[in-house]
Amino acid sequence: MINTVLFDLDGTLLGMDNNEFENKYFSLLGIKFGELCSPEDLYKNIWESTIHMVKNSDGVRFNQEIFFERFNALIKEEHRDFFLNGFNSFYDSEFDLVKDVTYRIDNMINAVSRLKCKGYDVIVATNPLFPKVAIDKRILWAGFLPDDFSYATNFEICRFCKPNPKFYEDILKIKGKKPKECLMVGNDMLEDMVAKKAGINTYLVTDCVIKRDSPYAPDYSSDSSEFLKYVDALPLAFSR
């Protein structure tokens, strides 16, 4: 029986259209770093570095280090400090404007609240492509506080990315959980449902579903209103 629920963030707890989010995000970054490079080059360099990070699977270094290993190799050496400082200030300020293309999902806010009242451990298991400050802000945009969750992934503390099942296995190890104790709730048919490969049951929430070719069929699937009903029907976690 489960006592822990892992939640994806973007498109699951936080409503959004991925394309709108990405366009707003890169548009603001292009303005931020317009004096250093073209928006096209910045987009290319960030995505190439992100792919480098996602493909890394040795688990030796944190994602942040893997990202900047590649990013710094793609830019001029004299620009490296400017970009590092610029990224830090971007997430502190300009990133707030991305909130305009997101929205709260009341059913998910209520679901997390009821799970906590029933004694379940709730975790944010978002793909750790961003620093903690960007994760915390998106948790706030979704209508939560970072402290509502016992653990939240980010690229400063994680060594794997989705869809690598080691991402989920690492969370289990850190939290001292067994796969059968956990449920992964997400909107991505590959990146979230791959948790099954780590032995975790899965629930696909379809409000902002991302359809991809995936061999991992969810154990459950519905929109957020039906997910809330599912949560309401769960027994108390601390009564077992």
N, C-alpha and C positions, 0 to 999 in steps of 0.2 A: 504493500500500500504506500502511496506517495505521502511525503511530508514536506516536499520542497517543490516550488514551481519556478522555473527559469523563464524569463521573458525576453524576447527580442525587443528592441526599442523602436527604431524607425519603421513606421508602418504597422506596428503592433500596439505598443503603448502610446506612441505618438503618431497621430494621423498625418499623412503626407502623400503627395505624388512624387515618386523618386526623381522623375525628370525635372519637375519644378524645383525641387530641393537642390539638385545638382546644378541646374542653370543659375539659380540665385547664388549659391555658394561660390561657384567659379567666377561669376560676374563680379562679386565683391572682392575676391582674391585678385582678379585682374586689375581692378582699380587700385588695390593696396600696393601691388608690386609693379605698376605700370611703368615706373621709371627704370626698372631693372631688366625687364624682359617683356615680350609681347604676351597677350593673353593666351595665344595659341601655344607658344613655347611653354608657358607655365602649366597649362592644362596637360600637355604632353609629358612634361617632367614629373608632375605630381602623379599622373596615372601610371607611368612607367615605374615609379618608385613604389606605388601602392601594390602593383602586381608583383614586384620583387618581394615585397613584404608578405603578401598573401601566399606566394609559392614557397616561402621559406618553411622548412619543416624540421630543422635540426633541434629546435627547442633550447638552444644554448644561450641565445641573446633575446632581449626584449624587442618587440615589434618596432618601437621608436628607433632603436639603433639600426635595425635593418632598413627602415624607411630612409633615414638620413644617410646611411651608407651609400645608397643608390642616388638619392637626390643630390648630395654634395658632389658626386662624380659627374653629374650632368650640368652643373652650373660653374661659373667662374669662381676660382678660389677666393678672390677678393670680395665676392658677394655673399659668401656663406654666413658670416655673422649677421649681415643685414637681413637675410632670409630668416634665420633662426629667431632673431629679435622681432622681426615682422610677423612671423607666425604667432608668436606669443602674444603680441599686442592685438593681432587680428581676433584671436579667440576671446580676448578680454573685452573687446569693444565691437568691431564691425560684425562679428558673427551673430550678434543679437538680432540683426536685421533679417537673418534667415528665418526667424520665427514666423514672419509674415506668411510663409508658404506652408505652415504646419497648423494643426488644430488638435484640440483635446478630444479624446474619445471617452465619453462619460461611462459607457459600459465597462471599459477597462479600468478606469479609476475606481469604480464601485467593486469590480472583481478583485483588485489588489487589496482594497480595504477589507473586504469580507474574508479573503484568504488569511490576512494577518489576524483578524478577529478570531478565526478558527484555529490559529496556532501554526499556520504554515510558514515555512521559511521562504521568502520571496527574493529572487536574484535577478538583476539585469544582466542578460547574456547577449549584449549587442556585439556585432562584429568590431573588434578592437582596432579600428583604423584611425581613431581620433584620440587626442589627449584627454585627460580627466576633465579639464575645464569645459571642453565641448560636450562631453557625455553628461556632466552635471547640469549644464544649461538645458540640454534637450530633455532631461528628466523633469526639470522645472517647467519647461514649456508644455509637457504632457500632463501637468497637474499634480505632480508628486514632489516630494523632497528627496534628496539623495539618501537621507537617513531612513527613508521608508524601506530601503532594501539592504539586506545584510552584506551584499557584495555587488559590485558593478564592474564589468570589464572595461579596460581602456588600453591604449597602445603603450603606455608606460609600464604596465604591470603584467601584460600578457605576452606569451611567446609563440602563439599560434593564432591563425585567423580562420574564420569560416571560409569554405566548407570542410576544412580539415577536421575530422572527428577528434583529433587530439586537443582541439580547442575545448571541447566539452569534457573530455577526460581530465584535462587540467583543472577545470572548475570543480569536478567531483573530488579530485585529490586535495585541492586547496580547502574545500569546504567539508571534507571528511564524509562525503555522501556516497551511497551505493546507487548504481543506475536505476534499480527498481524503486528507489525512494523518490525519484524525480520525474517531473513532466516538463517538457520544453514546449513553450507556446510561441509561435512565430507566424509571419506572413509570407516567408520565402520558401517555395516548394523544395529548393535544394539546400540552401545554406542553413535553414532551421530544421528541416526534416531529416537532415543527415545525422542529427543527434541519435537517431535510431541505431546507427552504426556503433555508437558508444553504449548501446543498451538502454537508452532513455526513451520512454514513451513520448509521443509527439501530438500536438494539437495545432492544426492550421487554422488561423483566424483570417477570414477572407475579406474583411472590409477594404484593405489595401493590398490585396494579394499580389505577389510577384510570381508569375508563372514561368517556370523553367523546366527543361527536361530533367527529370529526377527519378532514380530508381527507388526512392524512399517514400512510400505511401504513408500519409499521416494515420495515426490511430484514431484520431477524431478530427472533424472539420466542420466549421460553421462560421457565421458572422459573430460579431462581438456580443450581440444580444443573446444568442444561444449559448455562447461561452459563459456569460454571466449566470445563466440558468444552470449550466454544468457546475459552476463554482458553488452556487446555492445548494446544490444537491450533494456536495461533498461532505463527508463526516468531519467532526472535529479532529484535528491532527493530534492534539494533546490528550485525546481520550483513548488512544490505542495502547 
